[in-house]
Amino acid sequence: MNKKIALIYMGGTFGCIGEPLAPMPEHQFIPQLKRILPPQLKIECFKAPSIKDSSACTAIDWLMLIQQIQSLQLQNFEHFVVIHGTDTLSYAAATLSRFLAESCHVILTGSQYPLLNLQGDDTREFTDAIDNLNTALDAITKLPVGVYLTFFHQVIHARTALKTHSTALDAFRGLKAEEPIDHDSTVIQIQLSHIEKAKSLNIVNWMMVPTELLQFENNLNSLIQQPPEFLVIQAYGVGNLAVNEMIIQSFKNLQAKGCQIILSTQVPLGGMDQRYAISQWIQDSKILVSDALSQADLYAKILKIYLQYPTSQQWHDHWYDHPE
């Protein structure tokens, strides 16, 4: 089996050197990376359009990466491994999964420790970078089409990925690759117009903490003058959120200004459930309920629907579309 693999380097701890850690310039790092690649595999290395600390990455960077992958697909690449920083690795993975769907094979990975030593002239004595990369390279030609994330010997569905530890080697959780999952089947071919439009997307995310309803209402009203396109409210448990008539009216005022409000949960696992009395006010207020597989997946879904449709009303109308 002689399948070409495109290995795309996008920065992160994986490619850092020195004390304190700083990114090694990609034109120096990629030759060092090539030295550790399994010789039996047909791998070509590429630098991503945007290489930066992943805490600074936004939709723009991931859309340009998707555009690069789609361009390489035209050059008969079907298998892609992306090296990315861990801070926003789950967001990158979910975004690639939403936009590329099942058009190719993609695995994203990163590391908690750099590949190279302080001087950058040899591999580091203790690092998880080699293991994580080898796991990705081993799995990429064996998995069904789709987007995955690999870390610490695990391969998980990209849309379910959650970073659960800031420093441990075993840092990510998610649904294992062999388990069934519903896929977003719509592929978007990224154009410059998508990248330009994404620059304007404003998402405000509130994780609820116990606070008086009056203060919650005041906070909502503070957004009225300059509302975001989307307000995500991470409620408790299965989506439980205490409201009153004034808060529901504030929701409606925001909606009238073009802001879609999405009810999510701050609990990482288990999803949403609307069996309680909460359901009626949700229907009355016309706010949306997240059906995403993770917080990162919710971000990716918002981005995709924002780029697909021009108006707030259309975002609302198409929120529950399941194209399969």
C-alpha angles and dihedrals in degrees: 000000000000106000121163115235121201110211109199120195116208103167131248132132089315090075100036128116138176136041112308093028117256131169116270110229107264094235087061097038101050094060088052090048091053090058092067099044118115105260093216092065125081100232130165119192124220134177115232118244088248122037115182146121103299093230085070095049120114138173089284092064094047094046089053089049090051089049089052092050091049090050091051089050087064086057090058098262112142101163123066134180116190124198108208138162117268099232094078098012092118091051092049091048094049092047093051090047094051094048103035095036108171098336096110145351115274132171123182122200141161138167144242091222129042122259093229136053124253093276093047094230100107141018117282117258092232117031140134091205096091094047093048093047093047091049089053094046092048093050101040098082094040102052126086116255113289142081123291141173123221127197134151095001093310127116113199138174108271096227092057097048119128127178104226103171129040098209112008120106089234092062107143137063131188147123110310117250094245093056118093119257137176111250131213097233101190114103118202118205102220116234130181087256090062092051092048093048093049089062088070098050111117118189121179114198121195121188105201121236123181105285138148115273090237091060091047089052090049090051091052092048090052088067095054097088094053108013123187121236089247133023114194115198113196102205130182131284113332092357102300114166128166112227140164135200093274092053092048088051089051088053090053092048090054092047090052087058092054099265117136113208119211124195112215135157132249090214107099099211135041102040131228128319127184103189093120133083085269087084097074097056090047090056092045094049093043093223117154126247121219116246092175123127095232141356089266090051089052089054090050092048091051091049093049096048090045090056094042099053131038103213138056091234090056091050087056095044094049099039095104096040112134105188097192 
